[in-house]
Amino acid sequence: MDEQLRATKRWLQTQFKTSGVTLDPKSLEKLVQAVQDVPDPQEFVHSLIDEIETGELAGAITDERRVTPALLEQVLSALEGRSQAPDAVQVVDAFRVPHVVYDPVRKLFHRSASKVQLYVNRFHLVHQRLKRNKLFRAAKFAGLGGGGGQSDCELTELKAMLGVVGEQRCVMGFLTQPEEGRYAIEDLSARLPVDLTEAEQTLGMFTQNCIVVAEGELQADGVFKVAALGMPPPERRAESLQALQGLDFFGGQVPDERQLLSWEARHADDRIVLLSDVWLDRPEVLDNLHTVLAGFSQLEQPPSLFVLMGAFQSYAANAANTHYARLREHFAALGRAINQYPAIRAASKFALVPGPGDLGPGGSLPRPGLPVAVAAPLLEAVPNAVLASNPCRIRHGGGEVVVFRDNLQQRMRGLAILPPPAGDEAPLFEHVCATVLQQSHLCPVPLEYQPIYWEYDHALYVYPMPDALVLADSAAAGAFEFDSCSCLNPGSLACGTFAAYSPVTREAEVCDVQLAAREEDEMEVEAELVEVEEVEEGA
């Protein structure tokens, strides 16, 4: 028996040493006992190491990469499902989003190691969704443009288009521009030149490298003449979740049903407040922030989360023009502003999302959070503040919210291959929201115009469709409901607008600071009148 225990200890030490992690003697003794009670020790140890390296407790490991008894107990509890109930409001960093890809051979999703297959993974993500869509399962389909009559819409692989001249076909692929003035559709099998001159189109911004569904005929010269061009139809959130069979794309900890019902009952009127362009170097913007905080501080239940998005200064930061001491003072001023409202400081979390022009390692996406060295005064003053990535995800009870700060409307309008149809009165914001949700990706533009870290492209996936999508932009504020997803642009706090979203009721609204200030003044006047009446009655 002693020899078996020694062999188990040696094996455990080897397993952890191979992963660059050291076990404390007491941790080793505890782990030896734990291993005896599991049917598959190897799988158990691998899961344990994965949890230590990449799980929610990854930040708790010491610099010496030593597993203490306390850390081991937490990890074991997490694996056994005995961990503490997760926070109802969680901010999920883009660099911790689970990387899940679709395997077309095995016809299922699985967790992926980091692979440079950016466009392949995007294609499979959308394609598996379309294969479940009844429009593409049916033998007949009304054309994407709405006027093409009934036609066979089974998706055809591009390599199978040879010899089908003059026949109506539907194809799916990336819209590309191989050379100036010429366009093509590419899937994983071939490339096909296309003629878009007479194509009817649906809602959305058609940029290079976006995924499209095209209906048309192959001409004798080998060019596919498109009659109708559309985005891949969306899939309802419930249908996606059913297809995933419990696989988590979002990140964070999922509360159980009992915790969820309890949270929603206690926070039925809760809100997430969204503010963008919080220029801390402009007094008028800080005044607007004070107005917002003052208004919400008077509520019986303050919002559980304020999302403050950049840029946090009115100019683009770089090594030449950034005064770091002054920037730290700006965040200290933000901390002082929040501390003036004790009810909010005690009840609310604050997530700071960097925007274009903020201090950071460059313009590639996803962007890590603001440097701790700069935001330290705020973190000291407001313990509930979180330096979130851009984009980031918010799990609020059972609701899922995706937050992205970028000037996406301007970017996509400049890169659009086709302008919106003549007579289309839909705001640009609606076109952008429809594009993002149907592409299942936050930034479906060519990499040369918006670099993306290849190994973290999955952090920009918008799948399954979230409950709310926040595309914060310097353009005018707006709200839009797309297929049960609430889309919001809070606009610019510098221009006096912000937004609020209720995760329980799924209601979204765009707010005006001046209107909020007037309502606050009216509430103060009413309170004073009530006091006067009480004094008169007492007299």
C-alpha positions as CSV (number, residue, x, y, z in Angstrom):
1,M,0.0,0.0,0.0
2,D,2.8,2.4,0.9
3,E,4.5,1.6,-2.4
4,Q,1.3,2.4,-4.3
5,L,1.0,5.8,-2.5
6,R,4.6,6.7,-3.3
7,A,4.0,5.7,-7.0
8,T,0.9,7.9,-7.0
9,K,2.8,10.9,-5.5
10,R,5.6,10.5,-8.1
11,W,3.1,10.3,-10.9
12,L,1.2,13.4,-9.7
13,Q,4.5,15.4,-9.3
14,T,5.5,14.4,-12.8
15,Q,2.1,15.5,-14.3
16,F,2.2,18.9,-12.6
17,K,5.9,19.5,-13.3
18,T,5.3,18.8,-17.0
19,S,2.8,21.7,-16.9
20,G,5.2,24.0,-15.1
21,V,3.2,23.9,-11.8
22,T,4.6,22.8,-8.4
23,L,2.5,21.1,-5.7
24,D,3.0,22.1,-2.0
25,P,3.6,19.0,0.2
26,K,0.3,19.4,1.9
27,S,-1.4,19.9,-1.5
28,L,0.2,16.7,-2.7
29,E,-1.1,14.7,0.3
30,K,-4.6,16.0,-0.3
31,L,-4.5,15.3,-4.0
32,V,-3.3,11.8,-3.4
33,Q,-6.5,11.2,-1.4
34,A,-8.7,12.9,-4.0
35,V,-7.2,10.8,-6.9
36,Q,-8.2,7.5,-5.1
37,D,-11.9,8.4,-5.4
38,V,-12.2,9.1,-9.1
39,P,-12.7,6.5,-11.9
40,D,-10.3,8.1,-14.3
41,P,-7.3,9.7,-12.5
42,Q,-5.6,10.9,-15.7
43,E,-8.6,12.7,-17.0
44,F,-9.2,14.1,-13.5
45,V,-5.7,15.5,-13.2
46,H,-5.8,17.0,-16.7
47,S,-9.1,18.8,-15.8
48,L,-7.5,20.0,-12.6
49,I,-4.5,21.5,-14.4
50,D,-6.7,23.1,-17.0
51,E,-8.8,24.7,-14.2
52,I,-5.6,26.0,-12.5
53,E,-4.2,27.4,-15.7
54,T,-7.2,28.8,-17.5
55,G,-10.2,28.7,-15.2
56,E,-11.9,31.4,-13.2
57,L,-9.2,30.9,-10.4
58,A,-6.2,31.2,-12.8
59,G,-5.3,34.6,-11.4
60,A,-5.0,33.1,-7.9
61,I,-1.9,31.0,-8.6
62,T,1.3,32.5,-7.1
63,D,4.2,33.9,-9.1
64,E,6.2,30.8,-8.3
65,R,3.4,28.8,-9.9
66,R,2.9,26.8,-6.7
67,V,-0.4,25.2,-5.8
68,T,-1.2,25.9,-2.2
69,P,-3.7,23.9,-0.1
70,A,-6.2,26.8,-0.2
71,L,-6.0,27.1,-4.0
72,L,-6.3,23.3,-4.4
73,E,-9.4,23.3,-2.2
74,Q,-11.0,26.0,-4.3
75,V,-10.2,24.2,-7.6
76,L,-11.5,20.9,-6.3
77,S,-14.7,22.6,-5.2
78,A,-15.1,24.2,-8.6
79,L,-14.7,20.9,-10.3
80,E,-17.1,19.1,-8.0
81,G,-19.7,21.8,-8.4
82,R,-19.4,22.9,-4.8
83,S,-18.1,26.4,-5.4
84,Q,-19.8,29.5,-4.2
85,A,-22.7,30.8,-6.2
86,P,-21.5,32.9,-9.1
87,D,-21.9,36.7,-9.1
88,A,-25.2,37.6,-10.8
89,V,-23.4,40.4,-12.6
90,Q,-20.2,39.2,-14.3
91,V,-17.9,41.0,-16.8
92,V,-16.2,38.5,-19.1
93,D,-12.9,39.6,-20.5
94,A,-12.5,39.0,-24.2
95,F,-9.3,37.0,-23.6
96,R,-11.2,34.5,-21.4
97,V,-14.0,33.8,-23.9
98,P,-14.2,30.0,-24.6
99,H,-12.8,29.1,-28.0
100,V,-15.3,26.8,-29.6
101,V,-15.3,25.8,-33.3
102,Y,-17.6,23.6,-35.5
103,D,-16.2,20.4,-36.9
104,P,-18.1,19.7,-40.3
105,V,-16.9,16.1,-40.3
106,R,-18.1,15.1,-36.8
107,K,-21.0,17.6,-37.1
108,L,-20.5,19.0,-33.6
109,F,-18.9,21.9,-31.7
110,H,-15.7,21.3,-29.7
111,R,-13.2,23.4,-27.8
112,S,-10.3,24.4,-30.0
113,A,-6.7,25.0,-29.4
114,S,-5.4,28.2,-30.8
115,K,-5.2,27.8,-34.6
116,V,-4.7,30.3,-37.3
117,Q,-7.9,29.3,-39.2
118,L,-9.7,32.6,-38.7
119,Y,-11.9,32.6,-41.9
120,V,-12.4,28.8,-41.9
121,N,-13.8,29.0,-38.4
122,R,-16.1,31.9,-39.3
123,F,-17.4,30.1,-42.3
124,H,-18.2,26.9,-40.4
125,L,-19.9,28.9,-37.6
126,V,-22.3,30.5,-40.1
127,H,-22.7,27.5,-42.3
128,Q,-23.8,25.1,-39.5
129,R,-26.4,27.7,-38.6
130,L,-27.8,27.9,-42.1
131,K,-28.0,24.1,-42.5
132,R,-30.6,24.1,-39.7
133,N,-32.6,27.0,-41.3
134,K,-35.9,25.9,-42.7
135,L,-35.4,28.2,-45.7
136,F,-32.5,26.1,-46.9
137,R,-34.0,22.7,-45.9
138,A,-37.2,23.4,-47.9
139,A,-37.3,22.5,-51.6
140,K,-38.8,25.8,-52.6
141,F,-37.9,29.3,-51.4
142,A,-39.1,32.8,-52.2
143,G,-36.0,34.7,-53.4
144,L,-33.9,36.8,-51.0
145,G,-34.9,39.9,-52.9
146,G,-38.6,39.2,-52.4
147,G,-39.6,39.2,-56.1
148,G,-37.9,36.2,-57.7
149,G,-40.8,33.7,-57.3
150,Q,-40.4,30.2,-56.0
151,S,-37.0,28.6,-56.6
152,D,-34.8,25.8,-55.3
153,C,-32.7,27.2,-52.5
154,E,-30.6,24.3,-51.4
155,L,-27.1,25.7,-50.8
156,T,-24.7,24.7,-53.6
157,E,-21.0,24.3,-53.0
158,L,-19.1,26.5,-55.5
159,K,-17.0,23.6,-56.8
160,A,-20.3,22.0,-57.8
161,M,-21.4,24.9,-60.0
162,L,-19.5,23.6,-63.1
163,G,-22.0,22.5,-65.8
164,V,-25.0,24.2,-64.3
165,V,-25.2,27.2,-66.7
166,G,-28.6,28.9,-66.8
167,E,-29.9,27.1,-63.7
168,Q,-31.1,29.0,-60.6
169,R,-28.8,28.3,-57.6
170,C,-28.2,29.6,-54.1
171,V,-24.6,29.8,-52.9
172,M,-22.9,31.0,-49.7
173,G,-19.5,32.4,-49.3
174,F,-17.2,35.3,-48.6
175,L,-17.7,38.4,-50.8
176,T,-14.2,39.3,-52.0
177,Q,-12.5,41.7,-54.5
178,P,-9.7,39.8,-56.3
179,E,-8.9,42.9,-58.3
180,E,-10.1,46.4,-58.6
181,G,-13.7,46.6,-59.8
182,R,-14.2,42.8,-59.9
183,Y,-15.9,40.8,-57.2
184,A,-16.2,37.1,-56.4
185,I,-17.8,34.7,-53.9
186,E,-15.4,32.3,-52.2
187,D,-16.2,29.2,-50.0
188,L,-13.9,26.5,-48.8
189,S,-13.9,24.8,-52.2
190,A,-13.6,27.4,-54.9
191,R,-13.9,31.0,-56.0
192,L,-16.6,32.2,-58.4
193,P,-16.7,35.6,-60.2
194,V,-20.0,37.5,-59.6
195,D,-22.0,40.2,-61.3
196,L,-23.8,42.4,-58.7
197,T,-25.1,45.1,-61.1
198,E,-28.7,43.9,-60.9
199,A,-28.7,42.3,-57.5
200,E,-31.5,43.1,-55.1
201,Q,-30.3,43.3,-51.5
202,T,-31.6,42.9,-48.0
203,L,-30.9,44.9,-44.8
204,G,-27.2,45.1,-44.0
205,M,-23.8,46.5,-45.0
206,F,-22.1,44.4,-47.6
207,T,-18.4,44.8,-47.1
208,Q,-15.4,42.9,-48.4
209,N,-14.9,39.5,-46.6
210,C,-18.5,39.4,-45.2
211,I,-20.4,36.2,-45.6
212,V,-23.3,36.4,-48.0
213,V,-26.0,34.2,-49.5
214,A,-26.5,34.9,-53.2
215,E,-29.3,33.6,-55.6
216,G,-28.7,33.7,-59.3
217,E,-27.6,31.9,-62.4
218,L,-24.2,30.9,-63.8
219,Q,-23.6,32.6,-67.2
220,A,-21.8,31.0,-70.1
221,D,-18.7,33.1,-69.5
222,G,-18.4,31.6,-66.0
223,V,-19.7,34.6,-64.1
224,F,-22.5,34.1,-61.5
225,K,-25.1,36.8,-62.2
226,V,-26.7,37.6,-58.8
227,A,-30.4,38.3,-58.7
228,A,-30.7,38.6,-54.9
229,L,-28.0,39.2,-52.3
230,G,-28.6,38.8,-48.6
231,M,-27.0,38.2,-45.3
232,P,-27.1,34.7,-43.7
233,P,-30.5,34.6,-42.0
234,P,-30.3,34.8,-38.2
235,E,-31.0,32.0,-35.9
236,R,-33.1,32.6,-32.8
237,R,-31.2,32.3,-29.5
238,A,-33.3,29.4,-28.2
239,E,-32.6,27.4,-31.3
240,S,-28.9,28.0,-31.1
241,L,-28.8,27.0,-27.4
242,Q,-30.7,23.8,-28.2
243,A,-28.2,22.9,-31.0
244,L,-25.2,23.6,-28.7
245,Q,-26.6,21.2,-26.0
246,G,-25.1,23.1,-23.1
247,L,-21.8,24.1,-24.7
248,D,-20.8,27.6,-23.4
249,F,-19.8,30.2,-26.0
250,F,-20.1,33.1,-23.7
251,G,-17.9,32.7,-20.7
252,G,-18.3,33.4,-17.0
253,Q,-20.2,31.2,-14.6
254,V,-23.7,30.2,-15.3
255,P,-26.1,30.5,-12.3
256,D,-28.4,27.6,-11.7
257,E,-32.2,28.0,-12.1
258,R,-32.9,28.6,-8.4
259,Q,-30.2,31.3,-8.2
260,L,-31.5,32.9,-11.4
261,L,-35.2,33.0,-10.2
262,S,-34.1,34.5,-6.9
263,W,-32.0,37.2,-8.5
264,E,-34.7,38.2,-11.0
265,A,-37.3,38.4,-8.2
266,R,-35.0,40.8,-6.2
267,H,-33.9,42.8,-9.2
268,A,-36.9,43.1,-11.5
269,D,-36.3,46.8,-11.9
270,D,-32.5,46.6,-12.3
271,R,-30.7,48.4,-15.1
272,I,-27.3,48.4,-16.8
273,V,-26.3,52.1,-17.5
274,L,-24.2,52.6,-20.6
275,L,-22.1,55.7,-21.2
276,S,-19.6,56.2,-24.0
277,D,-17.0,58.9,-24.8
278,V,-16.5,59.6,-21.1
279,W,-13.9,62.4,-21.6
280,L,-12.4,62.8,-18.2
281,D,-10.4,65.8,-19.3
282,R,-13.5,67.9,-20.2
283,P,-15.3,69.5,-17.2
284,E,-18.6,69.6,-19.1
285,V,-18.5,65.8,-19.6
286,L,-17.8,65.3,-15.9
287,D,-20.8,67.5,-15.2
288,N,-22.9,65.2,-17.4
289,L,-21.6,62.2,-15.5
290,H,-22.6,63.9,-12.2
291,T,-26.1,64.5,-13.5
292,V,-26.4,60.8,-14.5
293,L,-25.1,59.5,-11.2
294,A,-27.2,62.0,-9.2
295,G,-30.3,60.8,-11.0
296,F,-29.8,57.1,-10.4
297,S,-28.6,57.6,-6.8
298,Q,-32.2,58.7,-5.9
299,L,-33.6,55.3,-7.0
300,E,-34.6,52.9,-4.3
301,Q,-32.5,50.3,-6.1
302,P,-29.5,51.8,-7.9
303,P,-28.3,50.1,-11.1
304,S,-26.2,47.1,-10.5
305,L,-23.7,48.0,-13.3
306,F,-22.4,51.2,-15.0
307,V,-20.5,50.6,-18.2
308,L,-18.2,53.5,-18.9
309,M,-16.7,53.3,-22.4
310,G,-13.8,55.3,-23.9
311,A,-12.3,57.2,-25.2
312,F,-11.5,58.6,-21.7
313,Q,-9.8,61.7,-23.1
314,S,-10.8,64.0,-25.9
315,Y,-7.7,63.4,-28.0
316,A,-6.0,60.2,-29.3
317,A,-3.4,59.0,-26.8
318,N,0.1,58.1,-27.9
319,A,3.6,58.1,-26.5
320,A,4.3,61.6,-27.6
321,N,1.2,63.5,-26.3
322,T,0.2,61.4,-23.2
323,H,0.9,63.0,-19.8
324,Y,0.6,59.9,-17.6
325,A,0.5,61.8,-14.3
326,R,-2.4,63.9,-15.6
327,L,-4.2,60.8,-16.9
328,R,-3.9,59.2,-13.4
329,E,-5.4,62.4,-11.9
330,H,-8.3,62.2,-14.3
331,F,-9.1,58.7,-13.1
332,A,-8.7,59.9,-9.5
333,A,-11.2,62.6,-10.3
334,L,-13.6,59.9,-11.6
335,G,-13.2,58.0,-8.4
336,R,-14.0,61.1,-6.3
337,A,-17.1,61.7,-8.5
338,I,-18.4,58.2,-7.9
339,N,-17.7,58.4,-4.1
340,Q,-20.0,61.5,-3.9
341,Y,-22.9,59.0,-4.3
342,P,-22.6,56.5,-1.5
343,A,-25.7,54.5,-2.5
344,I,-24.2,53.9,-6.0
345,R,-20.7,53.2,-4.7
346,A,-22.1,50.5,-2.4
347,A,-24.5,48.8,-4.8
348,S,-23.1,49.2,-8.3
349,K,-20.2,47.8,-10.2
350,F,-18.3,49.9,-12.8
351,A,-16.8,48.4,-15.9
352,L,-14.4,50.6,-17.9
353,V,-14.1,49.6,-21.6
354,P,-11.3,51.2,-23.6
355,G,-12.2,52.9,-26.9
356,P,-10.5,54.1,-30.0
357,G,-7.7,56.5,-29.1
358,D,-7.3,55.2,-25.5
359,L,-3.9,54.2,-24.1
360,G,-3.1,50.6,-25.0
361,P,-0.9,48.2,-27.0
362,G,-2.3,49.3,-30.4
363,G,-5.4,49.2,-32.5
364,S,-5.8,45.4,-32.9
365,L,-8.9,43.7,-31.5
366,P,-9.7,42.5,-29.0
367,R,-8.2,45.3,-26.9
368,P,-7.1,44.5,-23.3
369,G,-8.3,46.7,-20.5
370,L,-6.8,50.0,-19.5
371,P,-3.3,49.8,-17.9
372,V,-3.6,49.2,-14.2
373,A,-0.8,51.7,-13.6
374,V,-2.9,54.5,-15.1
375,A,-6.3,53.5,-13.6
376,A,-4.9,52.6,-10.1
377,P,-6.4,55.8,-8.4
378,L,-9.8,54.8,-9.5
379,L,-9.4,51.1,-8.5
380,E,-8.3,52.2,-5.0
381,A,-11.2,54.6,-4.6
382,V,-13.9,52.3,-6.1
383,P,-13.2,48.6,-5.3
384,N,-16.1,47.6,-7.5
385,A,-14.5,48.9,-10.6
386,V,-13.3,46.5,-13.3
387,L,-10.9,47.2,-16.2
388,A,-12.7,45.3,-19.0
389,S,-11.5,44.5,-22.4
390,N,-13.0,45.7,-25.7
391,P,-15.1,43.9,-26.6
392,C,-16.4,42.4,-23.4
393,R,-19.4,40.4,-22.3
394,I,-21.7,40.9,-19.4
395,R,-23.6,38.1,-17.8
396,H,-26.4,39.6,-15.7
397,G,-28.3,36.8,-14.0
398,G,-29.5,34.8,-17.0
399,G,-29.1,37.6,-19.5
400,E,-26.2,38.0,-21.8
401,V,-25.0,41.4,-23.1
402,V,-22.2,42.0,-25.6
403,V,-20.4,45.4,-25.4
404,F,-18.3,46.7,-28.2
405,R,-16.8,50.3,-28.5
406,D,-15.8,51.2,-32.0
407,N,-16.8,53.7,-34.7
408,L,-18.3,50.8,-36.6
409,Q,-20.9,52.8,-38.5
410,Q,-18.3,55.1,-40.1
411,R,-15.9,52.1,-40.8
412,M,-18.5,49.9,-42.5
413,R,-20.0,52.8,-44.5
414,G,-16.6,53.5,-45.9
415,L,-16.0,49.9,-46.8
416,A,-19.4,49.0,-48.2
417,I,-19.3,47.5,-51.7
418,L,-23.0,48.2,-52.3
419,P,-24.8,51.2,-50.9
420,P,-28.2,50.6,-49.2
421,P,-31.0,50.2,-51.8
422,A,-32.5,53.4,-53.2
423,G,-35.5,54.6,-51.1
424,D,-34.3,52.6,-48.1
425,E,-35.1,54.8,-45.0
426,A,-33.6,52.5,-42.4
427,P,-31.0,54.3,-40.3
428,L,-27.4,53.3,-40.8
429,F,-27.3,51.9,-37.2
430,E,-30.0,49.4,-38.1
431,H,-28.0,48.2,-41.1
432,V,-24.9,47.8,-39.0
433,C,-26.7,45.9,-36.2
434,A,-28.3,43.5,-38.8
435,T,-24.9,42.9,-40.3
436,V,-23.2,42.1,-37.0
437,L,-25.9,39.7,-35.8
438,Q,-26.3,37.9,-39.1
439,Q,-22.5,37.6,-39.6
440,S,-22.2,36.4,-36.0
441,H,-19.2,38.6,-35.7
442,L,-18.6,42.1,-34.3
443,C,-16.3,43.4,-37.0
444,P,-16.7,41.6,-40.3
445,V,-14.4,43.8,-42.3
446,P,-11.0,43.0,-44.0
447,L,-8.1,42.5,-41.6
448,E,-6.1,45.2,-43.4
449,Y,-8.7,47.8,-42.3
450,Q,-9.1,46.4,-38.8
451,P,-6.4,44.1,-37.5
452,I,-7.5,41.2,-35.2
453,Y,-5.4,38.9,-33.1
454,W,-6.0,35.7,-35.1
455,E,-5.9,33.5,-32.0
456,Y,-8.6,35.6,-30.3
457,D,-11.0,36.1,-33.3
458,H,-13.5,33.9,-31.4
459,A,-13.8,36.7,-28.8
460,L,-15.6,38.7,-31.4
461,Y,-18.2,36.0,-32.2
462,V,-21.8,37.0,-31.6
463,Y,-23.2,33.5,-31.3
464,P,-25.6,32.5,-30.0
465,M,-27.5,35.7,-30.5
466,P,-27.2,37.7,-27.2
467,D,-30.1,39.2,-25.3
468,A,-28.6,42.7,-26.0
469,L,-25.9,44.0,-28.2
470,V,-24.2,47.4,-27.4
471,L,-22.4,48.9,-30.4
472,A,-21.2,52.1,-28.8
473,D,-20.3,54.6,-31.5
474,S,-19.5,58.3,-31.7
475,A,-22.5,58.6,-34.1
476,A,-26.0,59.6,-32.9
477,A,-27.5,57.4,-30.2
478,G,-30.1,54.8,-31.2
479,A,-32.0,51.7,-30.3
480,F,-33.2,48.9,-32.5
481,E,-34.8,45.5,-32.0
482,F,-33.5,42.8,-34.3
483,D,-35.0,39.3,-34.0
484,S,-35.5,39.5,-30.2
485,C,-32.1,41.1,-29.6
486,S,-32.0,44.6,-28.2
487,C,-29.4,46.7,-30.0
488,L,-28.2,49.9,-28.4
489,N,-25.8,52.8,-29.2
490,P,-25.6,55.1,-26.2
491,G,-24.1,57.9,-28.3
492,S,-21.6,60.2,-26.7
493,L,-21.8,61.5,-23.2
494,A,-19.9,64.5,-24.5
495,C,-23.0,65.2,-26.6
496,G,-25.3,64.6,-23.6
497,T,-26.7,61.1,-24.4
498,F,-26.5,57.7,-22.7
499,A,-28.5,54.5,-22.6
500,A,-30.0,52.1,-20.1
501,Y,-30.9,48.4,-20.4
502,S,-33.1,46.3,-18.2
503,P,-31.8,42.7,-18.3
504,V,-35.0,41.3,-16.6
505,T,-37.6,43.0,-18.7
506,R,-35.4,43.2,-21.8
507,E,-36.2,46.9,-22.2
508,A,-33.8,49.4,-23.7
509,E,-33.9,53.1,-23.8
510,V,-31.8,56.0,-25.0
511,C,-31.6,58.9,-22.5
512,D,-30.8,62.6,-22.7
513,V,-28.7,64.1,-19.9
514,Q,-30.6,67.5,-20.0
515,L,-33.9,65.7,-19.7
516,A,-32.6,63.7,-16.8
517,A,-31.4,66.9,-15.2
518,R,-34.9,68.5,-15.5
519,E,-36.5,65.4,-14.1
520,E,-34.0,65.5,-11.2
521,D,-34.9,69.1,-10.5
522,E,-38.6,68.3,-10.6
523,M,-38.1,65.5,-8.1
524,E,-36.3,67.9,-5.8
525,V,-39.1,70.5,-6.1
526,E,-41.7,67.8,-5.3
527,A,-39.7,66.6,-2.3
528,E,-39.5,70.2,-1.0
529,L,-43.2,70.7,-1.4
530,V,-43.9,67.5,0.5
531,E,-41.7,68.8,3.3
532,V,-43.5,72.1,3.4
533,E,-46.9,70.4,3.5
534,E,-45.8,68.2,6.4
535,V,-44.5,71.2,8.3
536,E,-47.8,73.1,7.7
537,E,-49.9,70.1,8.8
538,G,-47.8,69.8,12.0
539,A,-48.3,73.4,12.7
